[in-house]
């Protein structure tokens, strides 16, 4: 995906800043009743609204990173298989955008 320039600067990266996620600085999001064990890995899906878009300079370049601030308003824990499929697909898309080419059958991880 090609990003639109901002002013006279190329925008080459994206990031997401998520606020209101129970980070100790704001209220926790309600969840369905569940008991989680210390050290357990969980996969979480969040819903939120974009509340701000900013541009930050990419270190040591004239390029910019577009940063979306999201105010989370709902979240839930999802099944690992579902989450892993989405996360793996997204990771591959990010790598491809950065020029990483995988060898099918060898670099599938």
Backbone as XML, in Angstrom:
<?xml version="1.0"?>
<chain id="A" units="angstrom">
  <residue number="1" name="UNK">
    <atom name="N" x="0.847" y="-1.186" z="0.000"/>
    <atom name="CA" x="0.000" y="0.000" z="0.000"/>
    <atom name="C" x="0.886" y="1.240" z="0.000"/>
  </residue>
  <residue number="2" name="UNK">
    <atom name="N" x="0.598" y="2.160" z="-0.868"/>
    <atom name="CA" x="1.328" y="3.404" z="-0.925"/>
    <atom name="C" x="0.581" y="4.451" z="-0.115"/>
  </residue>
  <residue number="3" name="UNK">
    <atom name="N" x="1.311" y="5.159" z="0.731"/>
    <atom name="CA" x="0.713" y="6.189" z="1.568"/>
    <atom name="C" x="0.846" y="7.549" z="0.883"/>
  </residue>
  <residue number="4" name="UNK">
    <atom name="N" x="-0.130" y="8.402" z="1.110"/>
    <atom name="CA" x="-0.100" y="9.734" z="0.527"/>
    <atom name="C" x="0.973" y="10.576" z="1.210"/>
  </residue>
  <residue number="5" name="UNK">
    <atom name="N" x="1.670" y="11.427" z="0.444"/>
    <atom name="CA" x="2.635" y="12.339" z="1.067"/>
    <atom name="C" x="1.917" y="13.297" z="2.017"/>
  </residue>
  <residue number="6" name="UNK">
    <atom name="N" x="2.669" y="13.814" z="2.972"/>
    <atom name="CA" x="2.156" y="14.829" z="3.890"/>
    <atom name="C" x="2.987" y="16.074" z="3.665"/>
  </residue>
  <residue number="7" name="UNK">
    <atom name="N" x="2.357" y="17.086" z="3.093"/>
    <atom name="CA" x="3.127" y="18.266" z="2.709"/>
    <atom name="C" x="4.150" y="17.867" z="1.667"/>
  </residue>
  <residue number="8" name="UNK">
    <atom name="N" x="5.418" y="18.209" z="1.895"/>
    <atom name="CA" x="6.482" y="17.871" z="0.952"/>
    <atom name="C" x="7.224" y="16.607" z="1.359"/>
  </residue>
  <residue number="9" name="UNK">
    <atom name="N" x="6.741" y="15.870" z="2.360"/>
    <atom name="CA" x="7.441" y="14.695" z="2.876"/>
    <atom name="C" x="6.747" y="13.408" z="2.448"/>
  </residue>
  <residue number="10" name="UNK">
    <atom name="N" x="7.560" y="12.397" z="2.091"/>
    <atom name="CA" x="7.022" y="11.071" z="1.829"/>
    <atom name="C" x="6.649" y="10.411" z="3.146"/>
  </residue>
  <residue number="11" name="UNK">
    <atom name="N" x="5.526" y="9.716" z="3.165"/>
    <atom name="CA" x="5.099" y="8.948" z="4.338"/>
    <atom name="C" x="5.345" y="7.483" z="3.994"/>
  </residue>
  <residue number="12" name="UNK">
    <atom name="N" x="6.261" y="6.843" z="4.746"/>
    <atom name="CA" x="6.699" y="5.491" z="4.390"/>
    <atom name="C" x="6.369" y="4.448" z="5.440"/>
  </residue>
  <residue number="13" name="UNK">
    <atom name="N" x="5.877" y="4.867" z="6.597"/>
    <atom name="CA" x="5.585" y="3.916" z="7.670"/>
    <atom name="C" x="4.264" y="4.274" z="8.328"/>
  </residue>
  <residue number="14" name="UNK">
    <atom name="N" x="3.682" y="3.277" z="9.030"/>
    <atom name="CA" x="2.471" y="3.492" z="9.816"/>
    <atom name="C" x="2.678" y="2.882" z="11.195"/>
  </residue>
  <residue number="15" name="UNK">
    <atom name="N" x="1.999" y="3.416" z="12.173"/>
    <atom name="CA" x="2.017" y="2.867" z="13.522"/>
    <atom name="C" x="0.647" y="3.089" z="14.124"/>
  </residue>
  <residue number="16" name="UNK">
    <atom name="N" x="0.374" y="2.380" z="15.194"/>
    <atom name="CA" x="-0.889" y="2.540" z="15.904"/>
    <atom name="C" x="-0.571" y="2.786" z="17.367"/>
  </residue>
  <residue number="17" name="UNK">
    <atom name="N" x="-1.141" y="3.817" z="17.917"/>
    <atom name="CA" x="-1.036" y="4.089" z="19.340"/>
    <atom name="C" x="-2.417" y="3.844" z="19.915"/>
  </residue>
  <residue number="18" name="UNK">
    <atom name="N" x="-2.526" y="2.936" z="20.872"/>
    <atom name="CA" x="-3.823" y="2.577" z="21.442"/>
    <atom name="C" x="-3.882" y="3.091" z="22.873"/>
  </residue>
  <residue number="19" name="UNK">
    <atom name="N" x="-4.902" y="3.853" z="23.164"/>
    <atom name="CA" x="-5.092" y="4.383" z="24.510"/>
    <atom name="C" x="-6.391" y="3.847" z="25.089"/>
  </residue>
  <residue number="20" name="UNK">
    <atom name="N" x="-6.571" y="4.001" z="26.389"/>
    <atom name="CA" x="-7.776" y="3.558" z="27.084"/>
    <atom name="C" x="-7.871" y="2.035" z="27.086"/>
  </residue>
  <residue number="21" name="UNK">
    <atom name="N" x="-6.740" y="1.367" z="27.278"/>
    <atom name="CA" x="-6.719" y="-0.089" z="27.265"/>
    <atom name="C" x="-6.393" y="-0.673" z="28.629"/>
  </residue>
  <residue number="22" name="UNK">
    <atom name="N" x="-6.654" y="0.059" z="29.679"/>
    <atom name="CA" x="-6.366" y="-0.456" z="31.004"/>
    <atom name="C" x="-4.884" y="-0.446" z="31.296"/>
  </residue>
  <residue number="23" name="UNK">
    <atom name="N" x="-4.202" y="0.597" z="30.841"/>
    <atom name="CA" x="-2.757" y="0.671" z="30.992"/>
    <atom name="C" x="-2.319" y="1.255" z="32.331"/>
  </residue>
  <residue number="24" name="UNK">
    <atom name="N" x="-3.230" y="1.388" z="33.261"/>
    <atom name="CA" x="-2.890" y="1.972" z="34.553"/>
    <atom name="C" x="-3.090" y="3.474" z="34.583"/>
  </residue>
  <residue number="25" name="UNK">
    <atom name="N" x="-3.242" y="4.071" z="33.419"/>
    <atom name="CA" x="-3.467" y="5.508" z="33.329"/>
    <atom name="C" x="-4.915" y="5.833" z="32.990"/>
  </residue>
  <residue number="26" name="UNK">
    <atom name="N" x="-5.679" y="4.808" z="32.691"/>
    <atom name="CA" x="-7.079" y="5.001" z="32.342"/>
    <atom name="C" x="-7.879" y="3.813" z="32.856"/>
  </residue>
  <residue number="27" name="UNK">
    <atom name="N" x="-9.175" y="3.848" z="32.651"/>
    <atom name="CA" x="-10.042" y="2.774" z="33.116"/>
    <atom name="C" x="-9.830" y="1.500" z="32.312"/>
  </residue>
  <residue number="28" name="UNK">
    <atom name="N" x="-9.992" y="0.359" z="32.956"/>
    <atom name="CA" x="-9.900" y="-0.916" z="32.261"/>
    <atom name="C" x="-11.141" y="-1.145" z="31.415"/>
  </residue>
  <residue number="29" name="UNK">
    <atom name="N" x="-10.964" y="-1.905" z="30.341"/>
    <atom name="CA" x="-12.102" y="-2.280" z="29.514"/>
    <atom name="C" x="-12.808" y="-3.462" z="30.154"/>
  </residue>
  <residue number="30" name="UNK">
    <atom name="N" x="-14.134" y="-3.461" z="30.099"/>
    <atom name="CA" x="-14.900" y="-4.601" z="30.600"/>
    <atom name="C" x="-14.686" y="-5.808" z="29.698"/>
  </residue>
  <residue number="31" name="UNK">
    <atom name="N" x="-14.672" y="-6.985" z="30.287"/>
    <atom name="CA" x="-14.557" y="-8.221" z="29.513"/>
    <atom name="C" x="-15.554" y="-9.232" z="30.048"/>
  </residue>
  <residue number="32" name="UNK">
    <atom name="N" x="-15.772" y="-10.273" z="29.281"/>
    <atom name="CA" x="-16.584" y="-11.388" z="29.767"/>
    <atom name="C" x="-15.842" y="-12.016" z="30.941"/>
  </residue>
  <residue number="33" name="UNK">
    <atom name="N" x="-16.562" y="-12.622" z="31.883"/>
    <atom name="CA" x="-15.902" y="-13.238" z="33.032"/>
    <atom name="C" x="-14.940" y="-14.340" z="32.598"/>
  </residue>
  <residue number="34" name="UNK">
    <atom name="N" x="-13.692" y="-14.225" z="33.039"/>
    <atom name="CA" x="-12.681" y="-15.217" z="32.714"/>
    <atom name="C" x="-11.577" y="-15.120" z="33.763"/>
  </residue>
  <residue number="35" name="UNK">
    <atom name="N" x="-10.998" y="-16.247" z="34.100"/>
    <atom name="CA" x="-9.848" y="-16.245" z="34.999"/>
    <atom name="C" x="-8.625" y="-16.609" z="34.187"/>
  </residue>
  <residue number="36" name="UNK">
    <atom name="N" x="-7.639" y="-15.732" z="34.191"/>
    <atom name="CA" x="-6.411" y="-15.952" z="33.443"/>
    <atom name="C" x="-5.285" y="-16.210" z="34.433"/>
  </residue>
  <residue number="37" name="UNK">
    <atom name="N" x="-4.340" y="-17.039" z="34.021"/>
    <atom name="CA" x="-3.215" y="-17.362" z="34.881"/>
    <atom name="C" x="-2.034" y="-16.456" z="34.570"/>
  </residue>
  <residue number="38" name="UNK">
    <atom name="N" x="-1.281" y="-16.122" z="35.623"/>
    <atom name="CA" x="-0.083" y="-15.296" z="35.480"/>
    <atom name="C" x="0.849" y="-15.937" z="34.450"/>
  </residue>
  <residue number="39" name="UNK">
    <atom name="N" x="1.339" y="-15.163" z="33.495"/>
    <atom name="CA" x="2.238" y="-15.668" z="32.477"/>
    <atom name="C" x="1.548" y="-16.259" z="31.261"/>
  </residue>
  <residue number="40" name="UNK">
    <atom name="N" x="0.240" y="-16.413" z="31.324"/>
    <atom name="CA" x="-0.525" y="-16.975" z="30.208"/>
    <atom name="C" x="-0.523" y="-15.995" z="29.031"/>
  </residue>
  <residue number="41" name="UNK">
    <atom name="N" x="-0.477" y="-16.528" z="27.830"/>
    <atom name="CA" x="-0.567" y="-15.699" z="26.627"/>
    <atom name="C" x="-2.002" y="-15.710" z="26.139"/>
  </residue>
  <residue number="42" name="UNK">
    <atom name="N" x="-2.529" y="-14.531" z="25.873"/>
    <atom name="CA" x="-3.878" y="-14.411" z="25.330"/>
    <atom name="C" x="-3.835" y="-13.524" z="24.094"/>
  </residue>
  <residue number="43" name="UNK">
    <atom name="N" x="-4.850" y="-13.653" z="23.271"/>
    <atom name="CA" x="-4.983" y="-12.849" z="22.066"/>
    <atom name="C" x="-6.228" y="-12.006" z="22.230"/>
  </residue>
  <residue number="44" name="UNK">
    <atom name="N" x="-6.082" y="-10.706" z="21.983"/>
    <atom name="CA" x="-7.158" y="-9.756" z="22.260"/>
    <atom name="C" x="-7.500" y="-8.993" z="20.988"/>
  </residue>
  <residue number="45" name="UNK">
    <atom name="N" x="-8.796" y="-8.845" z="20.737"/>
    <atom name="CA" x="-9.269" y="-7.996" z="19.651"/>
    <atom name="C" x="-9.883" y="-6.760" z="20.298"/>
  </residue>
  <residue number="46" name="UNK">
    <atom name="N" x="-9.522" y="-5.593" z="19.778"/>
    <atom name="CA" x="-10.053" y="-4.338" z="20.287"/>
    <atom name="C" x="-10.853" y="-3.621" z="19.213"/>
  </residue>
  <residue number="47" name="UNK">
    <atom name="N" x="-11.881" y="-2.919" z="19.652"/>
    <atom name="CA" x="-12.621" y="-2.016" z="18.775"/>
    <atom name="C" x="-12.338" y="-0.615" z="19.282"/>
  </residue>
  <residue number="48" name="UNK">
    <atom name="N" x="-12.164" y="0.337" z="18.384"/>
    <atom name="CA" x="-11.892" y="1.691" z="18.830"/>
    <atom name="C" x="-12.149" y="2.702" z="17.740"/>
  </residue>
  <residue number="49" name="UNK">
    <atom name="N" x="-12.068" y="3.947" z="18.136"/>
    <atom name="CA" x="-12.280" y="5.056" z="17.212"/>
    <atom name="C" x="-10.972" y="5.816" z="17.041"/>
  </residue>
  <residue number="50" name="UNK">
    <atom name="N" x="-10.692" y="6.216" z="15.819"/>
    <atom name="CA" x="-9.511" y="7.035" z="15.557"/>
    <atom name="C" x="-9.791" y="8.429" z="16.117"/>
  </residue>
  <residue number="51" name="UNK">
    <atom name="N" x="-8.939" y="8.864" z="17.037"/>
    <atom name="CA" x="-9.143" y="10.169" z="17.671"/>
    <atom name="C" x="-8.104" y="11.205" z="17.262"/>
  </residue>
  <residue number="52" name="UNK">
    <atom name="N" x="-7.027" y="10.740" z="16.610"/>
    <atom name="CA" x="-5.996" y="11.683" z="16.195"/>
    <atom name="C" x="-5.117" y="11.018" z="15.143"/>
  </residue>
  <residue number="53" name="UNK">
    <atom name="N" x="-4.649" y="11.818" z="14.194"/>
    <atom name="CA" x="-3.658" y="11.362" z="13.228"/>
    <atom name="C" x="-2.510" y="12.358" z="13.286"/>
  </residue>
  <residue number="54" name="UNK">
    <atom name="N" x="-1.304" y="11.847" z="13.520"/>
    <atom name="CA" x="-0.126" y="12.704" z="13.564"/>
    <atom name="C" x="0.939" y="12.134" z="12.640"/>
  </residue>
  <residue number="55" name="UNK">
    <atom name="N" x="1.947" y="12.935" z="12.366"/>
    <atom name="CA" x="3.078" y="12.507" z="11.556"/>
    <atom name="C" x="4.343" y="12.715" z="12.363"/>
  </residue>
  <residue number="56" name="UNK">
    <atom name="N" x="5.165" y="11.668" z="12.440"/>
    <atom name="CA" x="6.434" y="11.729" z="13.163"/>
    <atom name="C" x="7.549" y="11.421" z="12.186"/>
  </residue>
  <residue number="57" name="UNK">
    <atom name="N" x="8.666" y="12.103" z="12.332"/>
    <atom name="CA" x="9.792" y="11.862" z="11.433"/>
    <atom name="C" x="10.431" y="10.505" z="11.722"/>
  </residue>
  <residue number="58" name="UNK">
    <atom name="N" x="10.736" y="9.765" z="10.652"/>
    <atom name="CA" x="11.445" y="8.495" z="10.776"/>
    <atom name="C" x="12.907" y="8.814" z="11.049"/>
  </residue>
  <residue number="59" name="UNK">
    <atom name="N" x="13.463" y="8.197" z="12.087"/>
    <atom name="CA" x="14.825" y="8.483" z="12.540"/>
    <atom name="C" x="15.827" y="8.450" z="11.384"/>
  </residue>
  <residue number="60" name="UNK">
    <atom name="N" x="16.660" y="9.467" z="11.348"/>
    <atom name="CA" x="17.756" y="9.589" z="10.373"/>
    <atom name="C" x="17.288" y="9.674" z="8.929"/>
  </residue>
  <residue number="61" name="UNK">
    <atom name="N" x="16.049" y="10.131" z="8.696"/>
    <atom name="CA" x="15.545" y="10.293" z="7.331"/>
    <atom name="C" x="14.714" y="11.566" z="7.261"/>
  </residue>
  <residue number="62" name="UNK">
    <atom name="N" x="14.309" y="11.902" z="6.055"/>
    <atom name="CA" x="13.364" y="13.006" z="5.847"/>
    <atom name="C" x="11.945" y="12.470" z="5.722"/>
  </residue>
  <residue number="63" name="UNK">
    <atom name="N" x="11.781" y="11.143" z="5.846"/>
    <atom name="CA" x="10.487" y="10.501" z="5.690"/>
    <atom name="C" x="9.668" y="10.613" z="6.969"/>
  </residue>
  <residue number="64" name="UNK">
    <atom name="N" x="8.371" y="10.372" z="6.825"/>
    <atom name="CA" x="7.466" y="10.463" z="7.963"/>
    <atom name="C" x="6.766" y="9.144" z="8.204"/>
  </residue>
  <residue number="65" name="UNK">
    <atom name="N" x="6.327" y="8.949" z="9.450"/>
    <atom name="CA" x="5.488" y="7.828" z="9.858"/>
    <atom name="C" x="4.135" y="8.424" z="10.248"/>
  </residue>
  <residue number="66" name="UNK">
    <atom name="N" x="3.066" y="7.896" z="9.661"/>
    <atom name="CA" x="1.708" y="8.319" z="10.007"/>
    <atom name="C" x="1.295" y="7.507" z="11.231"/>
  </residue>
  <residue number="67" name="UNK">
    <atom name="N" x="0.909" y="8.178" z="12.309"/>
    <atom name="CA" x="0.549" y="7.510" z="13.555"/>
    <atom name="C" x="-0.930" y="7.765" z="13.845"/>
  </residue>
  <residue number="68" name="UNK">
    <atom name="N" x="-1.680" y="6.662" z="13.987"/>
    <atom name="CA" x="-3.110" y="6.747" z="14.285"/>
    <atom name="C" x="-3.307" y="6.500" z="15.773"/>
  </residue>
  <residue number="69" name="UNK">
    <atom name="N" x="-3.950" y="7.415" z="16.462"/>
    <atom name="CA" x="-4.300" y="7.201" z="17.859"/>
    <atom name="C" x="-5.712" y="6.638" z="17.917"/>
  </residue>
  <residue number="70" name="UNK">
    <atom name="N" x="-5.845" y="5.523" z="18.612"/>
    <atom name="CA" x="-7.131" y="4.838" z="18.715"/>
    <atom name="C" x="-7.580" y="4.851" z="20.171"/>
  </residue>
  <residue number="71" name="UNK">
    <atom name="N" x="-8.782" y="5.311" z="20.408"/>
    <atom name="CA" x="-9.374" y="5.231" z="21.749"/>
    <atom name="C" x="-10.194" y="3.952" z="21.781"/>
  </residue>
  <residue number="72" name="UNK">
    <atom name="N" x="-9.678" y="2.962" z="22.491"/>
    <atom name="CA" x="-10.351" y="1.671" z="22.567"/>
    <atom name="C" x="-11.648" y="1.806" z="23.351"/>
  </residue>
  <residue number="73" name="UNK">
    <atom name="N" x="-12.712" y="1.147" z="22.854"/>
    <atom name="CA" x="-13.982" y="1.207" z="23.574"/>
    <atom name="C" x="-14.599" y="-0.168" z="23.805"/>
  </residue>
  <residue number="74" name="UNK">
    <atom name="N" x="-13.939" y="-1.230" z="23.293"/>
    <atom name="CA" x="-14.409" y="-2.581" z="23.571"/>
    <atom name="C" x="-13.304" y="-3.557" z="23.202"/>
  </residue>
  <residue number="75" name="UNK">
    <atom name="N" x="-13.224" y="-4.638" z="23.928"/>
    <atom name="CA" x="-12.223" y="-5.650" z="23.620"/>
    <atom name="C" x="-12.667" y="-7.005" z="24.121"/>
  </residue>
  <residue number="76" name="UNK">
    <atom name="N" x="-12.095" y="-8.047" z="23.530"/>
    <atom name="CA" x="-12.412" y="-9.389" z="23.965"/>
    <atom name="C" x="-11.236" y="-10.309" z="23.675"/>
  </residue>
  <residue number="77" name="UNK">
    <atom name="N" x="-11.134" y="-11.378" z="24.441"/>
    <atom name="CA" x="-10.129" y="-12.398" z="24.207"/>
    <atom name="C" x="-10.666" y="-13.336" z="23.137"/>
  </residue>
  <residue number="78" name="UNK">
    <atom name="N" x="-9.815" y="-13.683" z="22.158"/>
    <atom name="CA" x="-10.243" y="-14.553" z="21.069"/>
    <atom name="C" x="-9.408" y="-15.824" z="21.041"/>
  </residue>
  <residue number="79" name="UNK">
    <atom name="N" x="-9.925" y="-16.834" z="20.364"/>
    <atom name="CA" x="-9.258" y="-18.115" z="20.224"/>
    <atom name="C" x="-7.903" y="-17.937" z="19.540"/>
  </residue>
  <residue number="80" name="UNK">
    <atom name="N" x="-6.905" y="-18.628" z="20.047"/>
    <atom name="CA" x="-5.540" y="-18.508" z="19.537"/>
    <atom name="C" x="-5.454" y="-18.804" z="18.044"/>
  </residue>
  <residue number="81" name="UNK">
    <atom name="N" x="-6.139" y="-19.843" z="17.567"/>
    <atom name="CA" x="-6.062" y="-20.215" z="16.145"/>
    <atom name="C" x="-6.545" y="-19.087" z="15.243"/>
  </residue>
  <residue number="82" name="UNK">
    <atom name="N" x="-7.639" y="-18.461" z="15.634"/>
    <atom name="CA" x="-8.187" y="-17.359" z="14.839"/>
    <atom name="C" x="-7.210" y="-16.192" z="14.836"/>
  </residue>
  <residue number="83" name="UNK">
    <atom name="N" x="-6.726" y="-15.841" z="16.016"/>
    <atom name="CA" x="-5.822" y="-14.701" z="16.140"/>
    <atom name="C" x="-4.513" y="-14.948" z="15.405"/>
  </residue>
  <residue number="84" name="UNK">
    <atom name="N" x="-3.935" y="-16.151" z="15.526"/>
    <atom name="CA" x="-2.648" y="-16.457" z="14.894"/>
    <atom name="C" x="-2.752" y="-16.321" z="13.371"/>
  </residue>
  <residue number="85" name="UNK">
    <atom name="N" x="-3.855" y="-16.775" z="12.804"/>
    <atom name="CA" x="-4.024" y="-16.675" z="11.352"/>
    <atom name="C" x="-3.987" y="-15.214" z="10.903"/>
  </residue>
  <residue number="86" name="UNK">
    <atom name="N" x="-4.719" y="-14.366" z="11.610"/>
    <atom name="CA" x="-4.750" y="-12.940" z="11.268"/>
    <atom name="C" x="-3.379" y="-12.304" z="11.516"/>
  </residue>
  <residue number="87" name="UNK">
    <atom name="N" x="-2.770" y="-12.599" z="12.659"/>
    <atom name="CA" x="-1.463" y="-12.023" z="12.984"/>
    <atom name="C" x="-0.395" y="-12.457" z="11.991"/>
  </residue>
  <residue number="88" name="UNK">
    <atom name="N" x="-0.377" y="-13.729" z="11.613"/>
    <atom name="CA" x="0.618" y="-14.221" z="10.660"/>
    <atom name="C" x="0.447" y="-13.561" z="9.295"/>
  </residue>
  <residue number="89" name="UNK">
    <atom name="N" x="-0.791" y="-13.421" z="8.850"/>
    <atom name="CA" x="-1.057" y="-12.762" z="7.570"/>
    <atom name="C" x="-0.595" y="-11.316" z="7.607"/>
  </residue>
  <residue number="90" name="UNK">
    <atom name="N" x="-0.907" y="-10.627" z="8.685"/>
    <atom name="CA" x="-0.515" y="-9.224" z="8.817"/>
    <atom name="C" x="1.002" y="-9.076" z="8.886"/>
  </residue>
  <residue number="91" name="UNK">
    <atom name="N" x="1.668" y="-9.964" z="9.623"/>
    <atom name="CA" x="3.129" y="-9.918" z="9.717"/>
    <atom name="C" x="3.756" y="-10.071" z="8.327"/>
  </residue>
  <residue number="92" name="UNK">
    <atom name="N" x="3.239" y="-11.002" z="7.530"/>
    <atom name="CA" x="3.759" y="-11.201" z="6.175"/>
    <atom name="C" x="3.534" y="-9.954" z="5.315"/>
  </residue>
  <residue number="93" name="UNK">
    <atom name="N" x="2.376" y="-9.315" z="5.451"/>
    <atom name="CA" x="2.095" y="-8.102" z="4.678"/>
    <atom name="C" x="3.053" y="-6.972" z="5.059"/>
  </residue>
  <residue number="94" name="UNK">
    <atom name="N" x="3.341" y="-6.838" z="6.354"/>
    <atom name="CA" x="4.276" y="-5.804" z="6.816"/>
    <atom name="C" x="5.672" y="-6.099" z="6.283"/>
  </residue>
  <residue number="95" name="UNK">
    <atom name="N" x="6.096" y="-7.364" z="6.361"/>
    <atom name="CA" x="7.415" y="-7.737" z="5.858"/>
    <atom name="C" x="7.524" y="-7.473" z="4.354"/>
  </residue>
  <residue number="96" name="UNK">
    <atom name="N" x="6.488" y="-7.831" z="3.594"/>
    <atom name="CA" x="6.494" y="-7.596" z="2.151"/>
    <atom name="C" x="6.590" y="-6.106" z="1.843"/>
  </residue>
  <residue number="97" name="UNK">
    <atom name="N" x="5.913" y="-5.280" z="2.636"/>
    <atom name="CA" x="5.977" y="-3.831" z="2.437"/>
    <atom name="C" x="7.387" y="-3.299" z="2.688"/>
  </residue>
  <residue number="98" name="UNK">
    <atom name="N" x="8.161" y="-4.031" z="3.497"/>
    <atom name="CA" x="9.550" y="-3.648" z="3.781"/>
    <atom name="C" x="10.535" y="-4.398" z="2.886"/>
  </residue>
  <residue number="99" name="UNK">
    <atom name="N" x="10.031" y="-5.106" z="1.859"/>
    <atom name="CA" x="10.896" y="-5.757" z="0.895"/>
    <atom name="C" x="11.369" y="-7.152" z="1.261"/>
  </residue>
  <residue number="100" name="UNK">
    <atom name="N" x="10.828" y="-7.758" z="2.326"/>
    <atom name="CA" x="11.216" y="-9.111" z="2.705"/>
    <atom name="C" x="10.500" y="-10.101" z="1.801"/>
  </residue>
  <residue number="101" name="UNK">
    <atom name="N" x="11.267" y="-10.995" z="1.183"/>
    <atom name="CA" x="10.679" y="-12.039" z="0.341"/>
    <atom name="C" x="10.919" y="-13.385" z="0.996"/>
  </residue>
  <residue number="102" name="UNK">
    <atom name="N" x="9.872" y="-14.170" z="1.163"/>
    <atom name="CA" x="9.970" y="-15.490" z="1.792"/>
    <atom name="C" x="10.041" y="-16.573" z="0.732"/>
  </residue>
  <residue number="103" name="UNK">
    <atom name="N" x="10.756" y="-17.644" z="1.044"/>
    <atom name="CA" x="10.852" y="-18.788" z="0.159"/>
    <atom name="C" x="9.749" y="-19.764" z="0.565"/>
  </residue>
  <residue number="104" name="UNK">
    <atom name="N" x="8.747" y="-20.015" z="-0.317"/>
    <atom name="CA" x="7.641" y="-20.910" z="0.045"/>
    <atom name="C" x="8.144" y="-22.285" z="0.499"/>
  </residue>
  <residue number="105" name="UNK">
    <atom name="N" x="7.589" y="-22.773" z="1.589"/>
    <atom name="CA" x="7.968" y="-24.073" z="2.139"/>
    <atom name="C" x="9.181" y="-24.019" z="3.034"/>
  </residue>
  <residue number="106" name="UNK">
    <atom name="N" x="9.978" y="-22.964" z="2.935"/>
    <atom name="CA" x="11.175" y="-22.848" z="3.757"/>
    <atom name="C" x="11.020" y="-21.755" z="4.811"/>
  </residue>
  <residue number="107" name="UNK">
    <atom name="N" x="10.486" y="-20.625" z="4.401"/>
    <atom name="CA" x="10.337" y="-19.467" z="5.290"/>
    <atom name="C" x="8.890" y="-19.204" z="5.655"/>
  </residue>
  <residue number="108" name="UNK">
    <atom name="N" x="8.090" y="-20.232" z="5.864"/>
    <atom name="CA" x="6.669" y="-20.023" z="6.143"/>
    <atom name="C" x="6.412" y="-19.539" z="7.557"/>
  </residue>
  <residue number="109" name="UNK">
    <atom name="N" x="7.394" y="-19.571" z="8.438"/>
    <atom name="CA" x="7.210" y="-19.193" z="9.841"/>
    <atom name="C" x="7.238" y="-17.790" z="10.049"/>
  </residue>
</chain>
